[in-house]
Amino acid sequence: MTAHLARLARNVDVDPDAPLDTWPYEALVAILDRGSIRDWSAVTREIGRDPWGPVARQVEDYLGYESPAGLAPLLRRAIARARRRAEEIDRAAVAARVSELVTRSGLSMADFATRIGTSRSRLSTYRSGTVSPSAALVHRMERLVSAVDLSSPAAAPPAARTGRTAAGRRR
């Protein structure tokens, strides 16, 4: 951080070079109470970096009993925006993991869905990130991929899985 921010927390012992998320609550409150937009932007950057981290949680606590005009809506929006962004990133990562597992299994979408106990259309929503599967279902997917043995009848060659003949015609 900066010495300027540390000066705002004049009655709190704080290392100006320490990351904001290590500062005591009283120092953060001092920044919010006596700071400027430049100071608050340091707080919102930290919230953006870690939307459920200590600074975001402390700001939520602060906003539970204080609601400074102008600043409170800014901070609430910063937290909401950062969390939405983080959730989008997480949802995309889960969707990519589901797609990877389907591909690694060597099964068709329909076969994979059946083997994990869902429908092909629901599996498609997991792959697109429209819907996120439960942790238990992701675990089931991972177990299926681990259990698929390429020499077993359950993992038939691609032509058998797609319902096409070796020449590519539909059966």
N, C-alpha and C positions, 0 to 999 in steps of 0.2 A: 504494500500500500504506500501511502505517502505520509510524510511528516505532517502535512496539512490535516489529514484525517485524524492522525494521532492527537493533534492539538485540539480538535473538536471534542475529543474524549479527555479533556484536561484533568479530570478527577479520577481517571481510570488508568492504571498501569498497563500500557499496551505497547508492543513492539511495532513501530510503523512499517517495518519490512515484512512482518508476519502476514500470511494470507488472512483475508477478512473472515474466513470461516473458522479461524482459531481465536478471534477476538472475543472477549467476554460480552455478554448480552448488554451490559451497561454502556460499553463503547459503541455498539451498534445503535442503541437508543440515542446516544449523544449525536451520532451522525444524522439520524433521522430528524431529531429535534432541532439541531443547530446548523445542519449542513445546507449546502446549495445543490442545485441541479447537477453540478459536476460531481459532488460527493454521492448523491443518490444514484447517479449512473454507475458508480462503482458497485453499489449494492445490487442494482438490477442486473449488472453483468454477472455477478456471482450467482444470483438467482437463476439466470439463464444457463450458467455452467452446471448447476446442481439444483434442479427445481424442487427436490424434496430434502435437500441438505439442511445443515444447521442454520444458515443465514435465512433461507426461505421460511423455515419453521419459526425462527425468532421474529421475523417480520410479521408473520401471521399472529404470533402471540401479541406483539406490539399493537397490531391493528385490532386486536380483540378489546383493547381498552382505550386506545387513542385513534382518532380519525382526522388527522390534519387535512384541512381543505386543500385540494389539489394533489397533495402527496399520496393520500390514502388510495384514491382511485388509480393513480399511476402504479403504485406498488401492487395492488390487487390485479390489475391488468398484466403486469410483468410476471407475476406468479402464474396466472392462468395461461398466458401465452407460452411461457417456458414449459409448463406441464403438458400442454397440448402438443407442442413440438416434440417433447421427449416421448410422449405416448405414440405419436406417429412414427417416430424412429423405431421404437420398440415393436410396434405392430408390423412394420416393414421387415424387421429382423426375424420375427417369428414366421412371417409369410415366406421369407427366403429359406428358412430352416425347413419348413414343411415341404416346400418345393424340392429342396435338396433330398429330403428323405424319400419322397415319392420317386424321384429319379434314381436314387441309389438302390431302391428296392427292386427295380427292374419290372415291377408290376404295372398294369394299366391303372389309370385313375379309378375306374370302377372296381377292379380287384382290390386295390389298396384300400379304398373306402370301405368295401365290404369287410375286409379283414380287420379293420380297426373299429368297426361297428357304426359307421355313418353312411351317408349317401354320397354319391359322386358330386352332386351339386353343392352339398355342404363342404366337402373337401375342396371344391373349387373356391368357395368363399374364404377358406383358410389360406389357400395359395395366393389369392389376390390381396389378402390383408383386410378385406371387408369385415371379416369376423375373425376374432382370435380364439383358437382352441384352448381348452383348459390345460393346465399343466399335466393333469393325469392323461389326457388324450395325446399330448406331445410325447409323453413317456411311453404310451402304448405304441405310437408310431415308431419310436426309436427301438423298442423291443422287437417290433415286427421286422424292421430292417436288419437288426442283428440276427434274427431267427431265420430269415430267408436264406435258404441254401440253394445255390444256383444249380445243383445237381438233382434237387428234389422235384417231384411232379408239380408241387405248388408253384415253383418258379419255372414255368414252361417257357420255351423259346418265344421270341417276340411274335411270330406269326400266330401261335396258339393263343397268346394273350389278347391280341387285337381282333381276333375273329376273322383273320385273313389267311389265305393259303400262302404257301411259300412264294408263289408267283405274284402275290399282292391282291388277288381277287377275293371278294367277300365270300364267306361260306354260306 
